[in-house]
Amino acid sequence: MKKSLLITLAALFALSSLFGLEVDEEEIKSTSTTIEFINYNGPHKVIDSISAIKGIGSGMGIVISKDLSQNTSTGNKAKYYVVHAVDNNSGKLDADIIFIGADATVDHINNLRRIISAYLSSAYGYSEKDADTLAVFVTVYNAVYRSNLDYFKTKYKDIVINNLSASDCGLSVNYKDWPGHSEIVIPLFNVTDGGLSTVDTSVISDTKVVESMKEDDDKNIESRKDMVDLKEREAEDASEKAKEAQKQATVEQKKLDEEKEKTEELKKEAEEKKEIAEKNPEDKAAQQEAKEAEEKLEEQEKKEEEQAAKTEEARQEASEQQTIADKKQTEAQSERKEIAKDQQEVQKAQAEAEKMPSDYGIIISNESSLLSRLVKFNSDTGVVIKNSPITEIRSRTIYKGSTNFIAIAGEEGSNTAIKLVTIDVETMEINGESNENIAANSVLVKEGEDYYCVINKDGEYTVGKFDENLTLKLNSSVQVMSATPITVTDSGIVVTGTNGKLLLLDLKDLSPISPASSTVDAK
């Protein structure tokens, strides 16, 4: 839990009633440097399968994998595409840059991570688990360094920087900013034969990234454990490569020693031939022999130089691989200690939370759109225990049914919808939704075991009566205003007709009682 958020909400909760509390949560977030992704968690018009989402990434990865040595790009620029920015220049890092186009519909960090994970698996052969781990760190890394082009310039080659912009490099924490404004950088350490070390794990898990991850309620323990495991395997892999390179260096050194012996022999022979030729300047045979001996010596010296270069290359490879192994092992050991400490803190916090007297309420998540969020809080102190991921509760109203919370949730959009939903008490996530779309400005009214709200069917608005399982029991035969209040009386349901006048609906079937002149038949 974010400390600044906890302190602020604690004070506000102490002064407010359960459902009366309305705080501008986005304003609170704006004062924090902690990375907290804002996702869309409401209903959708169409729900893509996980395999379809992963297919976006794997499709791009397959194309890139065909020639990892070439600077290339693939994908649909209007939706998702990637630039594989690599060259032969030494020094700074190569990178893959995944762009989210203006027409992309990804609206949850989990789905974005699925795309990145599938890309890494198909492009570089990572296992699904390792790719999932890398995707988590890649997204946090890019959020930490969002719009920080100066940082990227210190780490990456010009071929990478030339594909980035000052405003859009990295990843916004808000899904609404993703389309057309996302340049997700994946640092590449060893592109051609890197295996586990293709992606630079040290860069995407630097201190700022890890510290940000530790600010979450669970301190991202599992993802950090998986990264440590990956680094330890990187260390083992590099260590094996170092051993193999050292063996090769020993072989090459033996060859070099042999070449040096040959050189010394030919050098001695050339000196002897030269001395004879100098003493017998008129002896053409002696002159020719001296010349040939010198030529043989030059050829042998070249062989010795070439062998010396091979020997040094093997030694350098052994040294570099051992350096990598030591670095990864050191990072892994250090992080394991931090994880152990953090794990104890999380367990302690969870144990304390279970003992806390708690209750539920809603707070404003977006004041301009009048959207709310469900929170669980300590009823003695007002300190938030848990935030629901759903930030799109509408009408500033939520009810507790026999097993779930019931609310109107969602937003209008190309692939989003507004529906009546049930929310699990424990997970605080949507576990059911109505078949019917609900008006964006509809009220939600509970009467007994029934729930009333305004149904939106292709722009025509009627009153619906639902049970707590979100099954539509009754639908008015006449249209109403979309924002009509709904008042349940002994006489009937009082609403506002399309002409702006009072309309009374029968409690039994929601048919109009009077006056008929104020109604419009629903189609």
N, C-alpha and C positions, 0 to 999 in steps of 0.2 A: 504494500500500500504506500502511496506517495505521502511523505510526511507532511508536506505543506497542505495537501488535500485533507488529510486526517484532522489537522489542527483547525482548519477553517470550518469543516463540516461539523466538528465536535461542538463548536460554539453555536453554530446555527441550529443544530438539532436540539440543543438544550433550550432554545427559545421558541421552538416550533412544534406544532402538533404533528401527528403521524403523517397525514396526507396533505397538510397545509404547507409543508416546507417546499419552497421553490428557489433554488440557487442556480446561477448561471455557471454550469460546470465547465463550459468552454473557456470562460474567463479565468477560472481557477487553473485550468491546464496551461493557459498561455504564460503563466508565471513560473512554470516548472521546466527544467531542462531534461527531465526524465523522458525516455522514449515510451510512449503508450499509444499503440496503434488504434485509431478510431475506425471501426468497421461498420458496415451495414449488416444488422442482424435481424432485420424484419423479413416479412414474406416477399416472395418473388413471383413474377408471372410465369417464368420458366426456370426450372431448376436443372442446371447442367450436371451430368453425372461426373463423378470423380475421374473416371477414365477419360472422359471428354476434356476435362480441364487439364489433366496431365498430358493429353495428346498435343496440346498447344506447345508445351515445352519440348517434348520428345521429338516432335516433327522438326523443330528448328535444330535440335541437337544432332539429329541424324545427318542433316545437310552439312553442318560444321565439321562433323567427325570425318568426313571424306578426305579432307586435307587440312590438318591442323597447322601446317607450316605457313599457310597463305592467309593474308589479310582478306577477309570476305564478310559478307552479310547475307541474311536470309530472313524470311518471314513477311508478314503483311504490315506495312508501315501504318496503316490506318488502325490496326489493332495491336499486334505484338510482333516485334522483330528484334534481331540480335546482330550486333557488329562484333566480329571476331578480330580484334585489333592487335595484330602481332607483326613484328619485324625482326631482323637479325641484329639490330643495334643492342649493345650490351648496356648494363647499368640499371636503369629503372624497369618497372614492371610492364608486361603486356596485360591485356584484360579483355574479357568479354563484357559487352554492354547490352543489357536487355532494356528495350524501350517499350513503354506502354502507350499505344497510339490513342488518338482522340476518340475513336469509336469503340475502344475496349470497354468491357462491362465488368471486369473483375472488381469486386467491392469488399473483399475480405482478405486479410493478410494470410489466412490459412490457404486460400486458393492461390494466391500469388506465390506462396512458398511451394505449393504443389507444382506450379509451372516451372519454377526455378529448379526444383529438385529433379523433375523429369528431364529437364534440359541437361543437367550435369550428368545424369545417368547415361543418357543416350550419346552425349558428346564425348564423354571421357571414361565411361565404364564404371562409374561409382556405383556401389550397392545402393539399394533404395534407402537403407537406414543412414548411411554416410551422407548421401545426397540430401536427405531430409535435415540432417544436422547442419550441413553447410548452408542450406537455404535459410534456416532460422538466423544464423549468424550474418549471412549476406544481407538480409533485410534490415536487421538492427544496425549493422555497420553503415549501410547506405542512409539510414535515417539519422544516425549520429552525425554524419558528415554531409548532410543535406545542404545544398547550395554553397558548399565550401570549396570552390574551385582551386583556391590557393593550396589547400591540403592535397587535393588530387595531383596538382602539378608537382608537388614534392615527391610523389610516389610513382607516378606513371610516365611512360614514354609519350612523346609528342603525338604518336599515332593514336593514342588513347585520348589525350587531351583535345585533339582536333575534333573529336566526336561529342565533346561535352559542352554544356552551356553553363554560365555562372548561376542562372536562376533555377535550372531544372536538374542539375547533376545530383545524384543520390535519389532518395525516396522520401516523399512527404509522409507524415504519420497519419494523415487524413485521406481516406480512400477517395474522397471527392476531388482531391487534387491530382490523383494518379493519371487519369486519361490525358494524354498530350503533354504531360509535364513530369515524366519519370525517366531517369537515365541510371539504371541500376548497374553499378560497376562490380564486376567479379574479378579480383586480382588473380593472375595466373603466374605460378612460380616455375613450373616445368611443363611446358605445353606438349612437347613431342613424345616424351616417354616418362612423364611424371608419375603415373599411377595415382597413388594416394596423395602425392604432393603436387598434383596439377594445379589445384587452387591453393593459394597462399593462406594457410590457416592461421599463421601468426598475425597477418595483417587484419583479417576479419574478426580476430578475437583479441584485439589490443585492449589496453587498460580501459579506455573510454567505453568501448563496447561492452566489456564484461561488467563494469561498474553500472552501466545503464541496465543491463539484464538483471543485476542483483536488486534493483529497486522494485521489481515486481513482487507480488505477494509470495509466490513460491520460489523467488530468486532464480528462476529458470534452472533449477538444480539438474533436472534430467537432461536438458539440452547441453548444459555445461559438462556433465559427466560424459555424454556421448562425444563431445569435442575432445576431452582429455583422452578418451579411449582411442580416438582417431589419431591424435598426436603421438600417443605411445606406439601405435602401429607404424606411423610415419618414422619414428625414431628407430624402431626395429628394422624397418625396410632400409633406411639410410645406413644403419650400422652394418647390415649385410652387404650393401653396395660398397661400403668403405673397406670391408674385409676382402671382398672380391677385387676391388681396385688395388689394394695393397698387395695381394697375391700377384696380380698382374704386374705391379710395379717391381716386385722381386724378380719376376721372369724377365722383364725388360732390363732390369739392372744387370742381370747375368749376361744377357745379350750385349749390353753396352760394354761390360768388362771384356767380353770376347772381341768386340770390335776395337776396343782400345789396344788390346794385345796385337791385333793384326796391324793396327796403325803404327805401333811402335816398331814392329818387324819391318814393315815397308819403309818407315822413316829411316831406319838404320840402313836398309838396303839402298835406298835412294841416296843417302849421304855417301855411302861407299862408292856407288856408281858415279856420283858427281865428282868425288875426289879423283877417281881414275881418269875421268874425262878431262878434268882440269890439268892433270899431269901429262895427258896425251892429246893435245888440241888437234893434232892432225889425224888422229885415229877416229874415222867416221863411225865405225862400229861402236866404239866406246861412247861417242857422243849420242848415238841413237839409243843405246842401252840406258844412259843417264836420263834421257828425255822420257823414255817409256817408264822408267822407275818413278820419275816425278809425277807422271800422269796417273800411275797406279796409286801413288800416295794421295793425290788430290781426290781421286774417286773414293778411296777408303776413308778419308777425312769427312767427305760428304756423308757417307754411310754412318760414320760415327756420330756426326751432328744430328742426322735424322733419328738415329737410335736414342741419342740423348734427349731429343724432343719427346719421343714416345715415352721414355722413362719418366721424364718430368711431368708429362700429361697424366700418366697413371698415378704418380705421387700426388699431383694436384687434385685429381678426382677423389683419391682416398681421403685427402685432407678436407676437401669440401664436404664430402658425404659425412665424415665424422663430425664436422662442425654442425651440420644440419641435425644429425642424430643427437648431439649434445644439447643443441638449442631446443629441440622439440621435447626432449626428456626433461630438461630444466623447467620449461613452461608447464608441462604436464604435472610434474611434482608440485610446483608452486600452486597451481590451480586446484589440485586435489586437496591440499591443505585448506584452501579457502572454501572449497565446497563442503568439506567436513564441518567446518565452523558454521557455515551458513545453514547447513542441514539441521544442525542442533537448534539454531535460532528459529527456523521454520517450524520444527516439531514443537518447540516450546510455545510459539505463537499460536499454533493450531490447538494445542492442549488448553491454552488460556481462553481461546475463542469458544471452545466447546463449553466452558464453564460460565461464559458471559450470559447474562440475561439479554435476550435479543428480541427485536421486532423488525418490521418491514415498513418502508415508506417510499415515496417517489420524490425525486428532485429534478429540477430543470436541467436538461442536457443541451438544449438549443433554444434560447429565448426567442430568437426571431421567428422560428418555425413552431414554437410552443410544443416542443418535444420533451419528453421526460424519460427518466431512468429509474428502475427499481433498485433499491439498496437495502441491505440488511445491516442493522446497526445495534450497538450496545445501548439498551434502553435506559441504562443508568447514566451513561456519560454522553451519549449521542455520537460516539466515535464509530465510523463506518467499519464494519467487519468484512463486508463483501459487496462489490459492485456487480450488478447484472450486466452482461455484455450488450443487452438490448437497450439502445439509447433512442428508440423511435416510438415510444409509447405516446399515444395521442389523447387529446381531450383532457389531459392532466387528471386522469381517473383510472383507478385500478381496483378490482374487487377480489376478495378471497373466496373461492368456491370451496367445495368439500375436500378437494385434493389439489387443486391448482389455483394460481392467480389467473384472472381473466381481464383482458384489456383489448383496446384497439391499438394496433401497431403497424408500422410500415411507412413508406414514403411513395409518392408518385414519381415514376420514372420509366425509362425505356424497358427495363426488366424488373422493376420493383413494383410492389402492390401494397394496398392497405386492406388489412383483414382483421377480423376478430380472432384473437389468439389465446391459447392457454400457455402459462409459464410455470415450469417446474419449480416447486418451492425450494428444493435443495440446490439444483444447478443454476436456477434463475435464468434458464434458457427456454426458448419457445419449444414446446413439445406437441403442439397441435394448432391448426388454423382452420378457419371457416372456408367453405367452398366459395362463398359469396364475397365480392369486394365491398368495402365499406367506404362511405363518403369521407373525404379528407377532413372535413370540419364537423363530423358527426359527434354527438354526445353519446355517452354510454350510461344507461340507467339500469339499475338492478331493482327488481320487484319480486320478492319471494325467492324462488329458485330460477327465475327467468331474467333474461337480459335483453334490453331493447336498444337498438341503434338504427342508423339510416343506411340502407343498402344502396350501392351505386351500381346500376346495371346500364352500361353504355350511356351514362349521363342522365339517366332517369332515376329519381330518388324515391324510395318507398321505405316505410317503417318495417323493420324485421324483429321478430321475437325469437330468441334463441335459448336453448337449454345450456347447461354448463359444459356439455360435450361439444358445443358449437354447432349443433344440429338446428337448422331453421325450422321452427314449429309453425310460425305464421308469417305472412307477408301481406302488407296492406294492398288493397286493390286500387288505391289512388296514390298519386304522387304527392310529395311534400317538398318543402324547401330543404336543401341539403344540410343547413345548419340549424334546423328547427330544434327548439327545446323539446323534451319529451317528459310529460307529466302524467303519472299514473294516478287516476282518481277513482272513486267508487262509481262515478258516472261514465267513465271511459278514459281513453288515452287522449290527452290534449296535445296537439301538435300544430304547426303552422302550415297551412295549405300553400299551394304555389302562387296564390293571389295575395299572400301575406296576411290572410285572416285566420282566425281560430278555426281549427278543424277537430272534431271529436270522433275518435275511432272506437268501434265496439270492442270490448275486452275479449269477447269470444272468438272473433275472426278478423279483427282489425278492419272491418268494413266501415265506411263513413256513416255516422248516425245523423249529423246535420252540421251546417246546412249544405245541401247538395251543390249549391251554386259555387261553393268554394273549393270544389274538388276537381281534379283532372284524373281521368282513368289511367291506370298504369297499363302499359302495353304488355 
